[in-house]
Amino acid sequence: MTITIKKLNASKIPIVRIDNRLEDLKNKPYFQQKLKQANETLQTVGLPKN
């Protein structure tokens, strides 16, 4: 399926390609140190009140 540039620009539907390599990163823990620090801060200070 070949779409010309003019048809692509006139189209109202966005074209998005999902990178399947992102699935490999789904369950890996990132920023563990910052998460630990945030949890400690929330335990001592608590959630902000409105």
C-alpha positions as CSV (number, residue, x, y, z in Angstrom):
1,M,0.0,0.0,0.0
2,T,1.6,3.2,-1.2
3,I,0.3,6.5,-0.1
4,T,1.4,9.7,-1.7
5,I,2.7,12.7,0.4
6,K,-0.4,14.8,-0.5
7,K,-2.8,12.1,0.6
8,L,-0.8,11.6,3.8
9,N,-0.8,15.3,4.6
10,A,-4.6,15.6,3.8
11,S,-5.4,12.6,6.0
12,K,-6.9,13.3,9.4
13,I,-5.7,10.0,10.9
14,P,-2.2,10.1,12.6
15,I,0.2,7.5,11.5
16,V,2.0,5.9,14.5
17,R,4.3,2.9,14.5
18,I,4.7,1.2,17.8
19,D,8.2,-0.2,18.4
20,N,7.9,-3.8,19.6
21,R,11.2,-3.5,21.4
22,L,9.4,-1.5,24.1
23,E,7.8,-4.8,25.3
24,D,11.2,-5.9,26.4
25,L,11.4,-3.0,28.8
26,K,8.0,-3.4,30.2
27,N,8.8,-5.3,33.4
28,K,12.3,-4.0,34.1
29,P,12.7,-1.8,37.2
30,Y,14.0,1.7,36.4
31,F,15.0,4.5,38.7
32,Q,15.0,2.2,41.8
33,Q,17.1,4.6,43.9
34,K,14.7,7.5,43.1
35,L,11.7,5.4,43.8
36,K,13.1,4.3,47.1
37,Q,13.8,7.9,48.0
38,A,10.4,9.1,47.0
39,N,8.7,6.3,49.1
40,E,10.8,7.2,52.1
41,T,9.9,10.9,51.7
42,L,6.2,10.1,51.5
43,Q,6.4,7.9,54.6
44,T,8.0,10.7,56.7
45,V,6.2,13.8,55.2
46,G,3.0,12.3,53.9
47,L,0.9,13.3,50.9
48,P,0.3,17.0,50.4
49,K,-3.1,18.3,51.5
50,N,-5.2,20.5,49.2
